[in-house]
Amino acid sequence: MSIPLIQVQDICKTYINDGVETPVLHNMDFSIVKGEFVSIMGPSGSGKSTLMQILGMLDRLSSGKYLFEGKDVSKFSDDELAKIRNKKIGFIFQSFNLLPRTTVYENVELPLLYDDVFIEKHDADKINGALKAVGMFHRVSYLSNQLSGGEKQRVAIARALVNEPEIIFADEPTGNLDSKSGLQVMKILQELNNKGHTIILVTHETYTAQHAKRILQVRDGMIIADMDVEKRLFADGEGEFLK
């Protein structure tokens, strides 16, 4: 049996501010295998974004165990975590997080600037290939502030893809988009998953969550349901499904 890509055991997270403890996550247990498309769904304040930050190694848990590719994340130094994030993890955020007066090419190139091999060889094909994968190569020389919201998110997806990560985290990726652009973004995520990428999507919307294959439902810092999606929404249009 293969080792899960992600495995969490009895994890908890508590924030402490001025001596006041605020528990956010409570005794979570689950695993995610390579190639899954999982939605973490819950209302605002449920703990889903905190969970994503821990899984994405942007924050550390308070107790319990988090294994990534079978290795205990708590044993890694901050520098080691930074290398893992850059090499094995891609992030897509609701606010895009693009550099505004920088070209599309340069925004997608950014994660590669921490890679000594890339700096030496400067493999432009990697960047152009990521842009072609999301249908944005025709905007390669545009400044990011010249793009629509949907285009910005597609560039953000290309940036997440450029290092060929093991896993892509998408935190409310359609939150700032109109419905048409949102569907285009979800279709891209589905296509990436069909090609073998592991996707973890954080959302408060049931409709968006149903583009995944599995939903972890979070409420009050606990997982209240872990279910397969019986009728997976296909992002080509309303009312269509992938069986």
Secondary structure by P-SEA (a helix, b strand, c coil): cccccccccbbbbbbbcccbbbbcccccccccccccccccccccccaaaaaaaaaaccccccbbbbbccccccccccaaaaaaaaaccbbbbcccccccccccaaaaaaccccccccccccccaaaaaaaaaaaccccccccccccccaaaaaaaaaaaaacccccbbbbccccccccaaaaaaaaaaaaaaaaabbbbbbbbcccccccccccccccccccccccccccbbbbccccccccc
